[in-house]
């Protein structure tokens, strides 16, 4: 595979670099905190048993633009799970990227096409498959609440036109950015969801008597043999008045 040493699987198996060791140490220290914060949303229900063979992990994110069109960025990774004392380490390397976007966004497309997200790895998991690094994952409800608080702060510190249409547009754009902040973090239990569906909603009373809402809906399929996620999706719907926009993420974890 391009960019990887010929014996990369052997290297991963027999050697854990300094960054991986640091991530594992941090993950072990945070594991009890994360489990308690996730207790309501996604309680751990079984141990995972990842295969030793490489797998394909895919992530696709699609955002609705202001004109109703969509931009979709999809990335594939080859990943390996390795057992360690605290659970598992998921190593990975990006293998492909695909982008669907309007022609006007060609400069953005070129930037995304050249970007390699292999730096996401390694990812440390506990024995239940929950991500133990808070830098890349957040419990779903906590992530949404924080993003909405930041959006309200943005709204309160920027002057708003008195025109209602402009107000709605401004609030919608701001709350959509809140939804995008949610996608900056993976669900903590993405690779081993304890529940097949869940929904979280934040309704906000905006200035001028306008109501806003940010809603997330998560759904997944889980492999009964390994306990791992097979396919999952997260839809984020941002609504202000009668206007709405959608962001959708899709994940796949499958044998190669």
C-alpha positions as CSV (number, residue, x, y, z in Angstrom):
1,X,0.0,0.0,0.0
2,X,1.4,3.4,-1.0
3,X,2.9,5.3,1.9
4,X,3.3,2.3,4.2
5,X,6.4,0.1,4.7
6,X,6.1,-3.3,3.1
7,X,6.0,-5.0,6.5
8,X,3.8,-2.4,8.2
9,X,1.5,-5.0,9.8
10,X,4.5,-6.7,11.4
11,X,5.7,-3.3,12.6
12,X,2.4,-2.5,14.1
13,X,2.2,-5.8,15.8
14,X,5.6,-5.7,17.4
15,X,6.2,-2.0,18.0
16,X,4.2,0.7,19.7
17,X,5.6,4.1,19.1
18,X,5.8,6.9,21.7
19,X,2.6,8.6,20.5
20,X,0.6,5.4,20.8
21,X,2.0,4.8,24.3
22,X,1.0,8.3,25.3
23,X,-2.5,7.8,23.9
24,X,-3.0,4.6,25.7
25,X,-1.8,6.1,29.0
26,X,-4.3,9.0,28.6
27,X,-7.0,6.6,27.6
28,X,-6.5,4.5,30.6
29,X,-6.6,7.5,32.9
30,X,-9.8,8.8,31.3
31,X,-11.6,5.5,30.8
32,X,-13.6,5.6,34.1
33,X,-14.7,9.2,33.5
34,X,-15.8,8.5,30.0
35,X,-17.8,5.4,31.0
36,X,-19.7,7.3,33.7
37,X,-20.5,10.2,31.4
38,X,-21.8,7.7,28.8
39,X,-23.8,5.6,31.3
40,X,-27.2,7.0,30.2
41,X,-26.7,7.4,26.4
42,X,-24.7,4.2,25.7
43,X,-24.0,1.8,28.5
44,X,-21.3,-0.9,27.7
45,X,-23.1,-4.2,27.2
46,X,-20.5,-6.6,26.0
47,X,-16.8,-7.1,25.2
48,X,-15.6,-6.7,21.7
49,X,-13.6,-9.3,19.8
50,X,-12.0,-7.7,16.7
51,X,-10.6,-9.9,14.0
52,X,-6.8,-10.0,13.5
53,X,-7.1,-9.4,9.8
54,X,-7.1,-5.9,8.3
55,X,-10.5,-4.2,7.8
56,X,-11.8,-1.3,5.8
57,X,-13.1,1.7,7.7
58,X,-15.0,4.3,5.7
59,X,-16.4,7.7,6.7
60,X,-18.5,9.9,4.5
61,X,-19.8,13.3,5.5
62,X,-22.4,15.2,3.5
63,X,-23.3,18.9,4.2
64,X,-26.2,20.8,2.7
65,X,-25.2,24.2,1.3
66,X,-27.1,27.4,1.4
67,X,-28.5,26.9,-2.1
68,X,-29.8,23.4,-1.2
69,X,-27.0,21.5,-3.0
70,X,-24.7,19.1,-1.1
71,X,-20.9,18.5,-0.7
72,X,-19.9,15.0,0.2
73,X,-16.4,13.9,1.2
74,X,-15.8,10.2,1.6
75,X,-12.5,8.6,2.9
76,X,-11.5,4.9,3.2
77,X,-8.9,3.6,5.6
78,X,-7.2,0.2,6.0
79,X,-7.3,-0.5,9.8
80,X,-5.9,-3.1,12.2
81,X,-7.0,-3.9,15.7
82,X,-4.3,-4.9,18.2
83,X,-5.0,-6.2,21.7
84,X,-3.2,-4.3,24.6
85,X,-3.5,-4.4,28.3
86,X,-6.1,-1.6,28.4
87,X,-8.2,-2.9,25.5
88,X,-7.3,-2.4,21.9
89,X,-5.4,0.0,19.6
90,X,-6.9,0.7,16.2
91,X,-4.1,1.5,13.7
92,X,-5.0,2.8,10.3
93,X,-3.9,4.5,7.0
94,X,-6.0,6.4,4.5
95,X,-6.3,4.5,1.2
96,X,-8.8,6.6,-0.8
97,X,-10.8,9.8,-0.9
98,X,-13.8,10.7,-3.0
99,X,-15.5,14.1,-3.3
100,X,-18.8,15.2,-4.8
101,X,-19.3,19.0,-4.9
102,X,-20.6,21.8,-7.1
103,X,-18.0,23.0,-9.7
104,X,-17.9,26.4,-7.9
105,X,-16.2,24.6,-5.0
106,X,-13.3,23.3,-7.1
107,X,-10.6,25.0,-4.9
108,X,-12.1,23.3,-1.8
109,X,-12.3,20.0,-3.6
110,X,-8.6,20.1,-4.5
111,X,-7.7,20.9,-0.9
112,X,-9.8,18.0,0.4
113,X,-8.5,15.6,-2.3
114,X,-4.9,16.3,-1.1
115,X,-5.6,16.0,2.6
116,X,-4.7,12.7,4.4
117,X,-6.5,12.0,7.6
118,X,-4.3,9.1,8.7
119,X,-3.3,11.3,11.6
120,X,-6.5,10.3,13.3
121,X,-4.8,7.0,14.2
122,X,-3.9,5.2,16.4
123,X,-7.2,5.2,18.2
124,X,-7.3,3.6,21.7
125,X,-10.4,1.6,22.7
126,X,-11.4,0.1,26.0
127,X,-12.4,-3.6,26.3
128,X,-16.0,-2.6,25.3
129,X,-14.9,-0.8,22.2
130,X,-15.4,2.7,23.4
131,X,-12.9,5.4,22.3
132,X,-10.9,6.5,25.3
133,X,-9.3,9.6,23.7
134,X,-11.4,12.7,24.3
135,X,-9.5,14.6,21.6
136,X,-11.3,12.8,18.8
137,X,-14.5,11.6,20.5
138,X,-17.3,13.0,22.8
139,X,-20.4,11.5,24.3
140,X,-23.2,12.5,21.9
141,X,-25.3,14.6,24.3
142,X,-22.3,16.5,25.8
143,X,-21.0,17.3,22.3
144,X,-24.4,18.7,21.1
145,X,-24.9,20.8,24.3
146,X,-21.4,22.3,24.0
147,X,-21.9,23.1,20.4
148,X,-25.2,24.8,21.0
149,X,-23.8,26.9,23.9
150,X,-21.0,28.1,21.5
151,X,-23.6,29.0,18.9
152,X,-25.6,31.0,21.3
153,X,-22.5,32.8,22.4
154,X,-21.8,33.7,18.7
155,X,-25.4,35.0,18.3
156,X,-25.2,37.1,21.5
157,X,-21.9,38.9,20.4
158,X,-22.8,39.8,16.9
159,X,-25.2,42.6,15.8
160,X,-28.3,41.3,14.0
161,X,-30.3,43.1,11.3
162,X,-33.9,44.0,12.2
163,X,-35.0,42.3,9.0
164,X,-36.6,39.0,10.0
165,X,-35.5,37.1,6.9
166,X,-31.9,38.2,7.6
167,X,-32.3,37.2,11.2
168,X,-33.5,33.7,10.3
169,X,-30.6,33.3,7.8
170,X,-28.1,34.4,10.4
171,X,-29.5,32.1,13.1
172,X,-29.7,29.2,10.7
173,X,-26.1,29.7,9.6
174,X,-24.9,29.9,13.2
175,X,-26.8,26.8,14.3
176,X,-25.6,24.9,11.3
177,X,-22.0,25.7,12.4
178,X,-23.0,24.2,15.8
179,X,-24.0,21.0,14.0
180,X,-20.7,21.0,12.1
181,X,-18.9,21.3,15.5
182,X,-20.6,18.0,16.5
183,X,-19.1,16.3,13.5
184,X,-15.6,17.3,14.6
185,X,-15.9,14.5,17.1
186,X,-16.7,10.8,16.6
187,X,-19.4,9.3,18.8
188,X,-17.5,7.7,21.8
189,X,-19.2,4.4,21.2
190,X,-19.0,4.5,17.3
191,X,-17.1,1.3,16.9
192,X,-19.2,-0.7,19.4
193,X,-22.6,1.0,19.8
194,X,-24.6,-0.3,22.8
195,X,-27.9,1.0,21.3
196,X,-29.0,0.7,17.7
197,X,-30.7,4.1,17.6
198,X,-30.7,7.3,19.7
199,X,-31.9,10.8,19.3
200,X,-30.9,14.1,21.0
201,X,-32.5,17.5,20.5
202,X,-31.7,21.0,21.7
203,X,-34.5,23.6,21.2
204,X,-33.6,27.2,21.6
205,X,-35.6,30.4,22.1
206,X,-33.8,32.9,19.8
207,X,-34.2,36.7,19.9
208,X,-37.3,38.1,18.2
209,X,-39.5,35.2,19.3
210,X,-37.9,32.9,16.7
211,X,-37.4,29.2,17.7
212,X,-34.3,27.2,16.7
213,X,-33.5,23.5,17.0
214,X,-30.5,21.2,16.5
215,X,-31.4,17.5,16.4
216,X,-29.1,14.6,16.0
217,X,-30.3,11.0,15.1
218,X,-27.8,8.1,15.3
219,X,-28.5,4.7,13.9
220,X,-26.3,1.6,13.4
221,X,-25.9,-2.1,12.6
222,X,-23.7,-4.2,14.8
223,X,-21.9,-7.5,14.1
224,X,-23.2,-10.1,16.6
225,X,-19.9,-12.1,16.4
226,X,-17.4,-9.4,17.0
227,X,-19.5,-6.7,18.7
228,X,-18.2,-4.2,16.3
229,X,-20.2,-1.6,14.3
230,X,-20.9,-2.7,10.7
231,X,-22.6,0.5,9.5
232,X,-23.7,3.6,11.3
233,X,-25.1,7.0,10.4
234,X,-25.6,10.3,12.2
235,X,-28.0,13.0,10.8
236,X,-27.9,16.5,12.2
237,X,-30.9,18.6,11.3
238,X,-30.7,22.4,12.0
239,X,-34.0,24.3,12.0
240,X,-34.8,27.9,12.5
241,X,-38.5,28.9,11.9
242,X,-39.5,27.2,8.7
243,X,-35.9,26.8,7.3
244,X,-33.7,23.8,7.8
245,X,-30.4,22.3,6.7
246,X,-29.0,18.8,7.0
247,X,-25.6,17.3,7.7
248,X,-25.2,13.5,7.5
249,X,-22.3,11.2,8.4
250,X,-22.0,7.6,7.4
251,X,-19.5,5.0,8.7
252,X,-18.7,1.5,7.5
253,X,-16.4,-1.1,9.1
254,X,-16.1,-4.3,7.0
255,X,-13.6,-7.1,6.1
256,X,-11.3,-6.4,3.2
